[in-house]
Amino acid sequence: MRNKYYIIIVYGFRKICYRLVFLRRVYGRSDKLDKYISASVLSADMLDLGNEIRKLEKSGIDMLHFDVMDGIFVNNITFGLPVLQQVRKATDMFLDVHLMIADPIKYVKRFADFGADLISFHIESKSDVSETIRAIKDCGIKAALAIKPGTPSEEVYKYLPYLDMVLVMTVEPGFGGQSFIPETLEKIRDVRNMIIKLGLNTDLEVDGGINAKTAHSVIEAGANVLVSGSYLFAADDMKTAAIALKEGTVC
């Protein structure tokens, strides 16, 4: 019994530690927010995923971005629960799970149980937004709302007080390796301005075509969590590439 109790405490401690790290920031101004890099496992070598995760850890990557696609909400199929479960066993990294699925509320608890630290889902999905946010929070993890490039930023405003993060897609969701859509910068600015107006500490994540050349623009617009896949995994020195993303400088 003592050993079981110890395991529970250690697992809970991991969650608490990452929550504290994830939320450490100066209140209000977007230029003072801590910046985080979330590496998209979509670009990893899936036949060598264990070593790829070790590489992320050694390179100081803050989070692992886990894209879940169902072939319905987007025209692609990626990873499911068994893969997430194995990733959770392999690392203590913060798992940033992005559900690009038609009805995410049906799967929230299972993804939380299998190791997600944060779940983002799309406002364009079939699930009721408020109920899905509540379901995620009830699992004791962080909730994020994602929007496609064509979705008006105003649609997320009323949910901001209940979210830990907003994910602005800077490409059309479904496939990795796409080029950044410049028009999404205005959406990023609008969401960040509303976050500041409401006096919130909500993180603002961007995903799609993020590299050292586009990082400066999205950071300047108000993003503080940058998802990057092919740029990071193709880099000769991932640690240097991650620093370049945070600083918005060409590596």
C-alpha positions as CSV (number, residue, x, y, z in Angstrom):
1,M,0.0,0.0,0.0
2,R,2.8,2.4,0.8
3,N,4.4,1.9,-2.6
4,K,1.1,2.5,-4.4
5,Y,0.6,5.7,-2.4
6,Y,4.1,6.9,-3.3
7,I,3.4,6.3,-7.0
8,I,0.2,8.4,-6.9
9,I,2.0,11.2,-5.2
10,V,4.8,11.2,-7.7
11,Y,2.4,11.2,-10.7
12,G,0.5,14.1,-9.1
13,F,3.7,16.0,-8.4
14,R,4.6,15.7,-12.1
15,K,1.3,17.3,-13.1
16,I,1.7,20.1,-10.5
17,C,5.3,20.8,-11.5
18,Y,4.4,21.2,-15.2
19,R,1.4,23.3,-14.3
20,L,3.5,25.7,-12.4
21,V,6.1,25.9,-15.1
22,F,3.5,26.4,-17.8
23,L,1.8,29.3,-15.9
24,R,4.9,31.2,-14.8
25,R,4.6,34.6,-16.4
26,V,4.1,38.3,-15.9
27,Y,0.4,39.2,-15.8
28,G,-1.1,41.1,-18.7
29,R,1.4,42.2,-21.3
30,S,1.9,39.8,-24.1
31,D,5.6,40.8,-24.7
32,K,6.4,39.7,-21.1
33,L,4.8,36.2,-21.4
34,D,7.1,33.2,-21.1
35,K,7.5,31.5,-24.5
36,Y,7.2,27.8,-25.1
37,I,8.1,25.5,-27.9
38,S,5.8,22.5,-28.6
39,A,7.3,20.0,-31.0
40,S,4.8,18.3,-33.3
41,V,5.3,14.5,-33.2
42,L,3.7,14.4,-36.6
43,S,7.1,15.2,-38.0
44,A,9.0,12.6,-35.9
45,D,10.4,9.3,-37.1
46,M,7.6,7.0,-35.9
47,L,9.8,4.0,-36.2
48,D,12.2,5.5,-33.8
49,L,9.9,7.5,-31.6
50,G,11.5,6.7,-28.3
51,N,14.8,8.2,-29.5
52,E,13.0,11.1,-31.0
53,I,11.5,11.9,-27.6
54,R,14.9,11.7,-26.0
55,K,16.2,14.2,-28.5
56,L,13.3,16.6,-27.7
57,E,14.1,16.3,-24.0
58,K,17.9,16.9,-24.5
59,S,17.1,19.9,-26.7
60,G,15.1,21.7,-24.0
61,I,11.8,21.5,-25.9
62,D,9.0,22.5,-23.5
63,M,6.1,20.4,-24.8
64,L,5.2,17.6,-27.2
65,H,2.4,18.4,-29.5
66,F,0.3,15.3,-30.3
67,D,-2.0,15.7,-33.3
68,V,-5.1,13.5,-33.4
69,M,-6.9,13.3,-36.7
70,D,-9.9,11.1,-37.4
71,G,-10.3,11.3,-41.2
72,I,-13.7,13.0,-40.8
73,F,-13.0,16.5,-39.3
74,V,-9.9,16.7,-41.4
75,N,-8.9,14.6,-44.4
76,N,-6.2,12.7,-42.7
77,I,-5.8,10.0,-40.0
78,T,-3.0,10.1,-37.5
79,F,-2.5,8.8,-33.9
80,G,-4.9,7.4,-31.3
81,L,-5.0,6.5,-27.7
82,P,-2.5,3.5,-27.8
83,V,0.3,5.7,-29.2
84,L,-0.4,8.5,-26.6
85,Q,-0.3,5.9,-23.9
86,Q,3.2,4.7,-25.0
87,V,4.4,8.3,-25.3
88,R,3.2,9.0,-21.8
89,K,5.1,6.0,-20.5
90,A,8.2,7.2,-22.3
91,T,8.4,10.8,-21.1
92,D,7.4,13.3,-18.4
93,M,7.2,16.1,-21.1
94,F,4.1,18.2,-21.1
95,L,1.8,16.5,-23.6
96,D,-0.1,19.1,-25.6
97,V,-2.9,17.0,-27.3
98,H,-4.7,18.6,-30.3
99,L,-7.9,16.9,-31.2
100,M,-8.8,17.5,-34.8
101,I,-11.9,15.2,-34.6
102,A,-15.6,15.5,-35.3
103,D,-17.0,15.0,-31.8
104,P,-14.2,15.6,-29.3
105,I,-16.3,15.5,-26.1
106,K,-16.8,11.8,-26.5
107,Y,-13.0,11.2,-26.2
108,V,-11.9,13.8,-23.7
109,K,-11.8,11.6,-20.6
110,R,-10.0,8.8,-22.4
111,F,-7.3,11.1,-23.7
112,A,-6.9,12.6,-20.3
113,D,-6.7,9.2,-18.7
114,F,-4.0,8.2,-21.2
115,G,-1.7,11.1,-20.3
116,A,-2.7,14.4,-21.9
117,D,-1.7,17.4,-19.8
118,L,-3.7,19.8,-22.1
119,I,-6.4,19.1,-24.6
120,S,-7.3,21.5,-27.4
121,F,-10.4,20.9,-29.6
122,H,-11.9,22.8,-32.5
123,I,-14.7,25.4,-32.2
124,E,-15.8,24.1,-35.6
125,S,-16.4,20.6,-34.3
126,K,-19.8,19.1,-33.4
127,S,-19.3,19.1,-29.7
128,D,-20.8,21.9,-27.6
129,V,-18.0,24.2,-26.7
130,S,-18.9,25.0,-23.1
131,E,-19.6,21.4,-22.3
132,T,-16.4,20.2,-23.8
133,I,-14.3,22.8,-21.9
134,R,-16.1,21.7,-18.7
135,A,-15.4,18.0,-19.5
136,I,-11.7,18.7,-20.0
137,K,-11.5,20.7,-16.7
138,D,-13.3,18.0,-14.9
139,C,-10.4,15.7,-15.8
140,G,-8.1,18.0,-13.9
141,I,-6.1,19.1,-17.0
142,K,-5.9,22.2,-19.1
143,A,-8.4,23.2,-21.8
144,A,-7.7,25.0,-25.1
145,L,-9.9,26.0,-28.0
146,A,-8.6,25.8,-31.6
147,I,-9.8,27.8,-34.6
148,K,-9.1,27.4,-38.3
149,P,-7.7,30.2,-40.4
150,G,-11.1,31.0,-41.8
151,T,-12.9,31.2,-38.5
152,P,-13.4,34.7,-37.2
153,S,-11.5,35.4,-34.0
154,E,-14.6,36.9,-32.4
155,E,-16.1,33.4,-32.0
156,V,-13.6,32.5,-29.2
157,Y,-14.0,35.7,-27.2
158,K,-16.9,34.6,-24.9
159,Y,-15.0,31.4,-24.0
160,L,-11.7,33.1,-23.1
161,P,-12.3,33.4,-19.3
162,Y,-12.7,29.6,-19.2
163,L,-9.7,28.6,-21.3
164,D,-6.0,28.0,-20.4
165,M,-5.0,28.5,-24.0
166,V,-6.3,29.4,-27.5
167,L,-4.8,27.7,-30.5
168,V,-4.8,29.7,-33.8
169,M,-4.1,27.5,-36.7
170,T,-1.8,29.3,-39.2
171,V,-2.4,26.6,-41.8
172,E,-5.5,24.6,-42.7
173,P,-5.5,21.7,-40.2
174,G,-4.9,18.2,-41.5
175,F,-1.3,17.9,-42.8
176,G,2.1,18.9,-41.6
177,G,4.7,20.7,-43.6
178,Q,2.4,23.4,-45.0
179,S,3.4,27.0,-45.6
180,F,2.4,29.7,-43.1
181,I,-0.7,31.8,-44.0
182,P,0.3,35.5,-43.4
183,E,-3.3,36.6,-43.1
184,T,-3.6,34.7,-39.7
185,L,-1.4,37.3,-38.1
186,E,-4.3,39.7,-37.7
187,K,-6.3,36.9,-36.0
188,I,-3.5,36.3,-33.5
189,R,-3.3,40.1,-32.8
190,D,-7.1,40.2,-32.3
191,V,-7.2,37.3,-29.9
192,R,-4.2,38.6,-27.9
193,N,-5.7,42.1,-27.6
194,M,-9.0,40.6,-26.3
195,I,-7.1,38.5,-23.8
196,I,-5.3,41.7,-22.5
197,K,-8.6,43.7,-22.5
198,L,-10.2,41.0,-20.3
199,G,-7.2,41.0,-18.0
200,L,-6.5,37.3,-18.5
201,N,-3.3,35.2,-18.6
202,T,-4.5,32.9,-21.4
203,D,-1.7,31.4,-23.5
204,L,-1.9,31.9,-27.3
205,E,-0.6,29.0,-29.4
206,V,0.1,29.0,-33.1
207,D,0.5,25.9,-35.3
208,G,1.4,25.6,-38.9
209,G,4.5,26.7,-40.9
210,I,6.3,27.9,-37.8
211,N,10.1,28.3,-38.3
212,A,12.7,30.8,-37.4
213,K,11.5,33.1,-40.2
214,T,7.8,33.1,-39.2
215,A,8.4,32.9,-35.4
216,H,9.3,36.6,-35.1
217,S,6.0,37.7,-36.8
218,V,3.7,35.4,-34.6
219,I,5.5,36.4,-31.4
220,E,5.2,40.1,-32.3
221,A,1.5,39.5,-33.0
222,G,1.0,38.0,-29.5
223,A,1.6,34.3,-29.6
224,N,3.7,32.8,-26.8
225,V,3.4,29.0,-27.5
226,L,4.9,28.0,-30.9
227,V,4.2,24.5,-32.4
228,S,6.9,23.4,-34.8
229,G,7.4,20.1,-36.6
230,S,9.4,19.7,-39.7
231,Y,11.6,22.7,-38.9
232,L,12.7,21.3,-35.5
233,F,13.0,17.6,-36.6
234,A,15.0,18.5,-39.7
235,A,17.4,20.8,-37.9
236,D,21.1,19.8,-37.5
237,D,20.9,21.1,-34.0
238,M,17.4,21.0,-32.5
239,K,18.4,22.9,-29.4
240,T,19.8,25.8,-31.4
241,A,16.7,25.7,-33.7
242,A,14.4,25.9,-30.6
243,I,16.3,28.9,-29.3
244,A,15.9,30.6,-32.6
245,L,12.2,30.0,-32.5
246,K,11.8,31.6,-29.1
247,E,14.0,34.5,-30.1
248,G,12.4,34.9,-33.5
249,T,15.9,34.9,-35.2
250,V,17.0,33.1,-38.3
251,C,19.1,30.0,-37.3
